[in-house]
Structures are given as structure tokens and as C-alpha cells.
Amino acid sequence: MARTRMDGWTLEFSIDRIDWMRLGATESEETRARKRARLRRYIGRKAFMEARKEKTIWRVVRFVLLVGVYDPVEQDRTIPDYACETVKPLVDAGTDAKLWADDDADHRVNTTYFAMRDRWGDGRYHLTFIVLPVSGDHDINRQTMNQYRALGAPGFSLKFNIRHNMWLTSNFNDSDLLARQSGNHVYGSKQRFMGGVSPVNRKAARGNLIVSATQRWKDYRNVHMDGDYVTFAGIAYPSDNASDPDNATETISCILGAGLYTGQLPSIMGRCGDVAVYKLAERSAPSYHTVRLDLFRRDEPLASVLSRVAKRDEERSVR
């Protein structure tokens, strides 16, 4: 059966080790900015523009983004959401190429990371973008979670309220972190590259967040996941803005890491599961962000379930 635009499209990226960005890496502010610019302006834009010329990809309005990740170093121990630092500038390149109006939650309703088990053998990192158009008429994230419940997968729901000065996103540079930790709501971008801000600041911020999240995990003593599991991470903001919740993957990673430390989540091998990030409809309290985790046993890969739900959504929307 021939593919249609309803089926969405796929684009693959092959990335050299020198260009790869990994969550939690201790790189200087200037190095992060330089690598992000190269990923967006040269690697991402070139791949999107060439694919558009070949008409293998096309513009979408609302969509789910599935991101397959292959790490030649970690391989079977790949933690897919650690690729978010590389994914972010590539998604921005898709905006530059006018494949979507914006990459905020009004357009990109879900971003899901999953590990690819293929073996390329070329020593390079590989990403696969699978773009699934959705109508926006239905709550894709709720429907997908309901699919796991229908499979009989045991699930748990947890909520974490994070103060603004502990909140981490991929858009924050070290100067931003210093400004926010000092009690400022404004970004510290005017300080960029001045004084040689140390990457240790980001590592310390992650450590502080993990310590705080560890205490919250202890309030959920009944929560224990065994084996592979999938994570739905919903983000609530204190204001109704056009946010990109995928930027908060670093905060989500710290919260999941805290669950490892308390022993309530499996070993690092079990941590290599699928992670979906989306925006909650509700608002968080002032000066806080909220992360709601819904954890399910991985009875079926999340990418497969989401693909099925998205296809059904589009079919209903054209009837």
C-alpha cells in the first residue's frame, strides 16, 4: 500500500563524534554554543533542505516527533533522552527550513526518545527523526497512556514541583544558571563568555536538583519499577506561554536519576527505556515548574504505540 502524507516521514542523521552533544557533558559555555550553531546551521539545515528538494519530507502543522538514538560508545546501554542536546538544534533547523511553524507544544505535541538497536559499525552517532502528523482534535498523550493501561501494564503517577532557580533546560547557559541561582528571573546572557564561566556550574546545578528530587521520591515509597519501562513526562509552567517542554529534558533526567539512587527505578540498563515529553494543560504554582511522571511497564515499545495512536487520530480527522 502506498504511503501518504498522513503516514508522516522519516529523516536520518549521521553525526561525527566531535559534533555530538550529550546531556550532562561538562563542556564550556562557548563550546556548547559553537557546537549547537554548527548542528543547526550546517548539519541540520543541509539535511532538511536536501530532503525537501527530493520531496521525501514535507511541512506539517501539528506533529509527534519520535527520535531514534544510536550511540556507538554505549550501544545497548544507550540512554536515548541524553541525546536531547543534539536533537534541540536539529529541531530548530527544521523550523528554519519551514517544516513546521514552530517547535513549541502547540505544534510539536510530543517528543519521544527511544534507543535503536541497529549496528552501523562506522563509529558515528545516528539519529532517526520520525514525524507523525496529528490533527490536534484529540489528546494524543492521554490516549497513548490509555493504550498502556489497556495492555494491563502496571503504572505509577508522580508529581515533582521544582523551584525556578533549580529548573534546568537546554536553553540555559552557565551564565543563566548563575543568574537564576542568585534569585534572578532574568537570563544571564549578557554575561556570556565573560570571565570564563566554568562548566562545573552546570554539574553542580544538576547535583542540587537530584538531591531535591531524591527527597521527593521518598514520598512515593510504594513506587517500584522492575525491568524495562516507559516514561511520560508532562511539564506544567507558571504562565500560559508557547513553551517547548522538550527543553526540560535535563530536569527530567535528573528526576529519573534520583529514582535510581533511591532504588525505586531499575539499574541503568532498565533506565534505557523510552521517554516521552509533552506539555500539561494545567499551570504550575508561581515560581515553580511541575513535572508529572507516568511510568508504565514496557509491554510494547512506545514508538509503536504512539505511531498507532497518531495514525488513528489522523484517520478520524479526515472522515
N, C-alpha and C positions, 0 to 999 in steps of 0.2 A: 504494500500500500504506500502510495507516495506521501512524502512528508508535506505538511502545510505550515503556514506561519503560526498556526495555533500550537504546533509542536515545539516552538521555540528554536533556539540554535545553540551551537557549541563552538567554542574557540579555545585553542590550546596555546600555552606559552611555555617556552623553554628558556630558562633563566640561568645565567652563569653564576657561580658561587660568589663572585665578587659583587654582584648586583643584588643578591638575595638579602632580604631583611627579615629578621626573626624576632618575635616578641621576647622581651627580656634581655636582648643583647645589649651589652654595655658599650655603646658607640657614642661618640661626642655629638653634641647638638649640630655642629657643622657637617659632620659625616652623614647623619640622618637626613638632613636637608638636601645634601648633594645626591644621595642615593635615591631619595624619593623623587627628586626632579628628573633624574635620568630614567627611572622606571616609568614616570608619567609621560615625559616629553618625547622620549626616543623609543623605548621598548613598547609601551602600551599604545601610544598613538599610531606608530608604524603598523603594529599588528591589526588594530581595528580598521585603519584606513585601507590596508591591503585587502582585508576580508570584505569590507563594504564594496570595494571595486569588483570583487569576484562574486558579489551578491550571495555570499554564504551566511551573512548576518544582516540584521535589519533593525530599524528603530522599534522600540516597544514603549508602551505608556506606563503600565504597572507590571511589575515582574518579581519573580522569585529568582535569586541568584544562588545556584549550587556551585561550590568551589571544591574541586577535587585537588588534593595536595599529594605530591610525591617528594619526599626528602631522601636524597641519595645517601646521606650520612646515617639518619635514624632508621630509614626503611620501615620495618614492622613496628618500630617504636615511635613512628611519626605522630605528633600531636597536631592535628590539622589546623586548629584555630591559631596556632603560633605563627601561621603564615599571614595573619591579618595585616602585618606591617608592609608586606609586599603587595597584598591584594588592594589595599586602600588607594595607592597612586594609580594602579591599573584601572580601578573603577572610575577614578577621576578622569583618566584618559578616555574612557567610554563616554563620559559626559562631554568632554572636548570634541569627540567625534560625532556628537549629537545622536547617539544611540538611545538615549533617554534624556528627558528634560532636566532631571536632577537625580542624584543618587540618595535623596533623603527618604524617610519612611513613607511618605505619600506615594512614592514611585517604586522604590525597592522595599517591598513589604516583608521580605525575609531574606536573610543571608545565612546559608548553611555550609559549614565546613565538614569535609569528610576525607579520610585517607584513601589514597589509591594504592592498590597492591601490585600494580604493574611494575615491571622492571625494564627500564630503558637502557641501563648499562653504560650511559655516556657521562656519568658523573655530574650531570646538571640537575637542577631543580625543575619540576614540572608542575604547572597549574592547568586545570581544565575549568573553564567557565561554562556552565550550562544555564542559559537564560530561558526561563519559563514564563510566558505572558499569562497574566491573570486579569480578571475583569474588575476587581475592586468591589464587586457586589457582595462578596462573602468573606468571612473571617478565615483566611487560609490557615493561620496558625492554630486557631481553636479547632478547626476541622481535622488538622493533621494530628493534634494531640488526642482527639476523639478516636482517630483510627488506631492509635496505640492502645487506648483503653478497650476498644473493641477486640483487639488481638489478645486481650487478657494480660497485658503487660503491667506488672505492679508499678505504681507510680507514687512519687512524693512531690509536694509543693513546698517551697521555702521562700522566705522574703528577707531581703537584706536592705536596710536603709543606710546609705553612705553619705556622710557629710561632704559638702562641696570641696573642702580643702583636702580630702582624701581621694577624690574622684580622679581616675586616670583614663585618658583617651589617647588615641594615636595622634591627635592634632596638637597635644601639649608637648612643647619642647621643655628643656630643663629650666629655662628662664620662666616659663609659665608655671611650672611646678613650684619654683621658689616663691613666686609672687602669691600663688594661691595658699601655700603653706604658711605664708606670713599674714594670712587673713584677707588678702585682696581678691575681689571677684574678677578683676580685670586681668587680662593676659599680660605676661611679662615680655612680649615680643620686642619691645623697644630695646630690651637688654640683649637681644640676640647676638651671639658670638662675642659679646663683650666680657672681658675678664676670664675667658676660658672656662665657662661653666662646666663642671665635671659630670660625666655620665653616672657617677656614683649617686647623684641626687635621685635619679630615676629608680635605681636599685633600692635606695632607702625608702622611697615612697611606696614601692611595691611591698617591701617588708612590713611597713606600718599597716598597710591595708590588709595584708594576710593575717597579721596579729589581731586586728579588729574583727575580721571575718571569722577567725578561729573561735572567738568568744561567742559569736552568734551561732555557729554550728553546734555548739554545746547546748543551745536551747532546743535543738532538734535531735535529741538523743535517740528517738525512735527511727531516725532515718539511717538506713544502711543499704548501700547498693552492692551487689555481688556480680562479678563478671562484666561483660560489655553493657554499656548503657548509652542512651542519647540524652542530650541536654537541650531544653528550650529555655532561653534566657530572654525574658521580657524586660524592657527598660522603660521606666517612668521618669519624666522630667518635671521640675517645679513650674515650668511655664509651657504654654502651648506653642512651641516653635517647630520649625521644619527640621527636626533633628535627624541625624544619621546614627541609629543605635549601634551599628557595626563598629563605630569608632570606640565604643566602650568595651571592646573585646578584651582589652588589657585588664580592666576591672573584673570582668567575668572570670578570666584566667586566674586571677589572684584568689577569688572566692572559691573556685573549684580546687585550687591548690591548698587552700585552708582545709577543705574537706578531706584531702589526702592526709594532711598532718593529724587530723583527729581520728583517722582510721575509719571514717564513715563512707568514704569512697574507695574503690579498689586501688590496687597498685598502679604504677604508672602505665602498665600495659592496658589496664582497663580504662585508663584516662584517655586512651587514643580513640575515643568514640566520636560520634557525630555531634556537632554543636550548632544549634540554630539561634540566631539573634534577630529580635524584632522589637517594635515599639508597642508599649502598653497604651491603652486608650485613656487610662486614668492619669492624674497628676500625682507627683510625689509632694511631700511636705516642703515648705520653703527652706532653702539652703541645703536640701538633700536631693539625692537621686535614689531611686528604688530599683533593685534587681530582683525579679521573681524567677526562681529556677523551678522548672518542672522536669523531673527526672523519670525516665522510663527504661525498663529493660529493653535491650536492643533485639527484639524478636524479628525485626526486619530493618534493613538499612534506611536511615532517614531520607536519603536522597530518593529512594524508590517510592516511599510513601508520599513524599511531597510531590513528586512527578505525577503520581496517580491523582492526587487531590487537585493539583493545578490543572491537569487535563480535564478533569470532570467539571471544574469551575468554568473553564473556557467553553466547554460544550454546552453547559446550561445557559451561558450568557448569550449564545448565538441562536438559541431556539426561538 
